[in-house]
Amino acid sequence: MLSGGPGCYLLLNEKSTLSLQANAAYETHARDRLLGQKSDRTEMTAWYVGPQILFTDGNHFSALAGGDLPVRIENNGPQVVADYRFHGSVAWRF
């Protein structure tokens, strides 16, 4: 999995920051092996794009939230691949 993209600060001061990013994500899974043989039903490649927002407060707190919409999905088999997805995190550094 790989993701990244351009962004800008909406708020930038000594105490806190708020940034917005146009994020692109690439995800791939190779074919599984079962008893030494490659499976024909488990390969997947997907591209997603969407916004991501990051907030920091002081030296300890940060929060991130984003959403991804599919651009291209190549699915080789019956496994489930997300049509869209949301992600987020909250961190406290000490």
C-alpha positions in Angstrom: 0.0 0.0 0.0 1.2 3.5 -0.9 -0.4 6.9 -0.5 0.3 10.6 -0.7 -0.5 13.8 -2.5 -0.3 17.6 -2.4 -1.7 19.6 0.5 -1.8 22.9 2.2 -2.1 24.4 5.7 -5.4 26.0 6.4 -4.2 27.1 9.9 -0.6 27.4 11.0 0.5 29.0 14.3 2.7 28.2 17.2 0.1 26.2 19.1 -1.8 24.3 16.4 -2.0 23.3 12.7 -4.8 22.3 10.4 -3.9 20.9 6.9 -5.9 19.6 4.0 -4.5 17.0 1.5 -5.6 15.6 -1.8 -4.7 12.0 -1.2 -4.1 9.2 -3.8 -3.7 5.6 -2.5 -2.5 2.5 -4.3 -3.1 -1.0 -2.9 -2.2 -4.4 -4.3 -2.3 -8.0 -3.1 -0.4 -10.7 -4.9 -1.9 -14.2 -5.5 -1.9 -16.5 -2.5 -0.1 -19.8 -2.6 -1.9 -22.9 -1.4 0.2 -26.2 -1.2 2.8 -24.6 -3.4 0.4 -23.6 -6.1 -0.7 -20.0 -7.0 -4.4 -19.4 -6.5 -6.3 -17.8 -9.4 -8.8 -16.2 -7.1 -6.9 -13.9 -4.8 -5.1 -11.1 -6.7 -6.3 -7.5 -6.4 -5.1 -4.0 -7.3 -7.0 -0.8 -6.5 -6.5 3.0 -6.9 -8.4 5.4 -4.6 -8.5 9.2 -4.3 -10.0 11.5 -1.7 -9.4 14.3 0.9 -7.6 14.0 4.1 -7.5 16.5 7.0 -4.9 16.6 9.8 -5.1 18.6 13.0 -2.4 19.1 15.6 -2.6 20.8 19.0 0.5 21.6 20.9 3.3 19.1 21.0 1.3 16.0 22.0 -2.1 15.7 20.2 -2.9 15.0 16.6 -6.0 13.7 14.7 -6.4 12.6 11.1 -9.5 11.8 9.1 -10.0 11.0 5.4 -12.1 9.3 2.8 -11.3 7.4 -0.3 -13.3 6.8 -3.5 -12.3 4.2 -6.0 -10.8 5.2 -9.3 -9.9 1.7 -10.6 -10.3 -1.7 -9.1 -9.0 -4.9 -10.6 -10.2 -7.9 -8.7 -9.3 -11.5 -9.7 -11.7 -13.6 -7.7 -14.4 -13.6 -5.0 -12.6 -11.6 -2.3 -14.3 -8.4 -1.0 -12.8 -5.1 -2.2 -14.1 -1.8 -0.7 -16.2 0.5 -2.9 -15.2 3.4 -0.7 -13.5 3.7 2.6 -13.0 6.1 5.5 -10.0 6.2 7.8 -8.9 8.1 10.9 -6.6 8.2 13.8 -6.0 10.0 17.1 -2.6 10.2 18.7 -1.2 11.4 22.0 2.5 11.6 22.1 4.3 11.7 25.4 
